Amino acid sequence: MSLKEFFENAKGTGILATADSSGNVDIALYAKPFVIDEKTIAFIMLNKLSYANIQSNPKAAYMFLQENYQGKRFYLKKIKEDKDQNKINEMLRHKYDDPEVLAQEKALVYFEVEKELPILVK
């Protein structure tokens, strides 16, 4: 199953893990990513801890947990970002139209998927 098919059909919870340059770890709930192609995904990130961590350490991990502990883990590396607020807000409007969120500065952060693994539960 392709990345695009997986995220179009999957229902569940996303969790992004990042760390700063000193190794201090943060985890945060994140919506499904935008699938750019089979090796690239992007997240809209507010200027908070996860985004700050990505500025000093380009590596991250994203887990999408479905029912019955099914899902996938993705090991990521930041490759670029876009701060065009009009473009980002247009992408967000497809999900919701919260004026408070739309007014905040955001970045569209692109990641290369370096590795994809299933969630294993025994």
SULGIUR-V241106 format. One record per residue. PHI is phi in whole degrees, -180 to 180 (none if undefined). BURIAL is + if it has 16 or more other C-alpha atoms within 10 Angstrom, else -. D_LAST is the distance of its C-alpha to the last C-alpha in Angstrom with 2 decimals. Layout:
PHI	BURIAL	D_LAST
PHI	BURIAL	D_LAST
This chain:
none	-	22.98
-73	-	25.22
-58	+	24.67
-60	-	27.46
-63	-	26.05
-58	-	22.61
-73	+	24.24
-69	-	26.90
-101	-	24.54
-75	-	21.50
-120	-	21.59
167	-	19.76
-125	-	20.16
-103	+	20.98
-133	+	20.80
-106	+	23.00
-112	+	22.85
-133	+	26.10
-145	+	27.88
-81	+	31.59
-66	-	33.46
-93	-	32.99
92	-	29.20
-72	-	29.16
-93	-	26.08
-135	-	26.12
-129	-	23.65
-150	-	25.02
-71	-	24.33
-138	+	25.68
-67	-	26.50
-58	+	25.57
-76	+	27.44
-85	+	30.45
-88	+	29.67
-88	-	32.67
-158	-	31.63
-70	-	28.65
-124	-	28.62
-137	+	29.98
-128	+	28.95
-140	+	30.95
-122	+	30.60
-87	+	33.50
-122	+	33.53
-78	-	35.81
-79	-	37.48
-128	-	34.98
-62	+	32.73
-59	+	30.26
-66	+	33.33
-61	-	35.09
-62	+	32.19
-65	+	32.21
-69	-	35.93
-106	-	35.47
-144	+	32.11
-75	+	31.34
-88	+	27.62
-153	+	25.02
-133	+	21.44
-129	+	20.68
-117	+	17.46
-114	+	17.77
-100	+	15.30
-103	-	15.67
-58	-	14.92
57	-	11.54
58	-	10.12
-90	-	11.38
144	+	13.92
-139	+	15.18
-117	+	16.16
-126	+	19.74
-103	+	21.58
-122	+	25.19
-137	+	28.72
-62	+	31.64
-116	-	34.42
-171	-	36.96
-147	-	37.79
-130	-	40.33
-114	-	42.15
-70	-	44.21
-63	+	43.94
-64	-	45.49
-62	-	42.99
-65	+	40.01
-65	+	41.38
-65	-	41.94
-65	-	38.28
-68	-	37.29
-60	-	39.68
-70	-	37.53
-100	-	34.87
-165	-	37.17
-128	-	40.62
-85	-	40.45
-58	-	43.72
-65	-	42.45
-69	-	39.59
-62	+	41.93
-78	-	44.45
-78	-	42.14
-72	-	42.10
-136	+	39.01
-131	+	37.89
-97	+	36.13
-106	+	33.93
-98	+	32.87
-127	+	29.90
-83	+	29.16
-83	+	25.56
-83	-	25.04
-154	-	21.44
-129	+	18.95
-135	-	15.19
-76	-	12.49
-82	-	10.06
-108	-	6.62
-124	-	3.81
-116	-	0.00
